């Protein structure tokens, strides 16, 4: 499993909670590398699938306990059933292209095991215990 982290230059807290993805079998065994572009695509694909799953889970009918109903009534609003948030369709290919373009535009850096990688089509060699870190760059104000 490849650990994924996110940081911003001007913040102490992570951008998101660390998560892991499964590496392709041939990469995990160390038989081959993978391009940074393909690795980014795998990460984006994984996150789009997770987002879709979260959206689907919100659509299930929910039942409330008596305590939840009373607490909600005191707040002035009792809701149940489907989420009122509209479902958003995400195009995986567009999301991958956007991530690659953002990398090429210098909006974030990528470090694999503390080594910066600067080219999308260069081979990287993650190990099962590797850590990939995204570092979001902040724009300078007034320059």
N, C-alpha and C positions, 0 to 999 in steps of 0.2 A: 504494500500500500504506500502511496506517495502522499505525504502530508502537505497540505496547502495552507499558506498563511498570507495575510495581507497587512501591510503597514502604510502609513502616510508619513512623509518626512517631518511634518510639524505636529504629530500627535504621538502620545505615549501608548494609547490604547490601540489594539488591533482594529483594522477596518471591519473584520468579520471574525466569527469564531473559527478556529482552525478546523479543517475537515480533511478527509482522506479520499483518494480515488484509487481504483484498481488500475495498475499499469497493464498494458497489453502483455500477454504471456511471454512472448519472445523477448520483450524488454525487461520484464521482471526477472527472467532467468539469466539475464546478462548476455544473451546470445546476440543482441543487436542494440543499436541506439534508436533514437526517434528524433525527428526534426522538432525544433521548438514550435513550429507552426502546427504540427500534428498533435503535440502535447497540449498546446493551448486549445485546439479544437476539441480534444477529448475532455478537457476540463469544462469548457463551455457547454458541450453536449450533456455532460453529467449534470451541470447546474440547471440547464433548461429542463431536463427530465425531472429533477427534484422540484423545480418550481411548478411544473405541470401537476406533479403528484400532490403538492400542497394545495393547489387550487382545487383539485378533484376532491380531496379530503374535506374541504370546507363546504362542499355541496351536499354532503350527507345530512340526512335529517338528524337533528340532535334532540335529545329529551333532557329536560331540566329536573333537578331534584326540587323538593319543596323549599329547601333552604335557598337554592339559587333563585327560585321565583320570588321569594320574599325579599332577598337582597336586591334583586333587579327592580322590584316594585318600589322599594325605598329610594332608588336612584331615579325613578320616574320612567323607566323603559324596560320592557320585557321583550326579548327577541328570541326566536328559535327558528329552526328550519334551515333553509339555504342561506348562505352568506349573501348579504346585500351588495357585496363588492362584485362588480361585473368580472366575468372570466376574461382573461387577456390571452390572446393567441400569440405565441412567440415563435418566430421563424428561426430555426436553429442555424441555417446557413447564413442568414443576415447577422445573427448574433456572433457567429464565428468571424465573419468578415469584419464586423465592427471591432471586435477584440484585437484582431491582427492589425487593423488600421490604427487603432489607438496605440498599440505597441510601436508601430513604425513612426507615428507622429510624436513619440517620446512622452506620452502621457503617463506611462508607468515603466518601471524597470523589472526585470526578471532575474532572480538569483536561484540557482540550483545548488544546494549544499554550499552556500555562501560565495559562489562564483557567479559573477554577472555574465549573462548571455545577451548578445547584442544583435544577433542575426536570426531571423525567423527560419531560414532554411538550413541552418547549421545543425549538425547532429548533437544531441545531448544524451547523456548516459545515466539516467536516474537508476538508483538502486531501490530495493523494497523499503529501506529505511531512510530514504532521501527526504529532504524538505525543499519545496519550491516556494519561494517568497515573492509576492508581488509588492512592489513599492510604488505607491501613487505619488507622483511629483506634484508639488503645489506651484501654481503660477505666482510669480512675483507681482505684487500690487504696485502700480505706479511706474513700471519700467517698460 
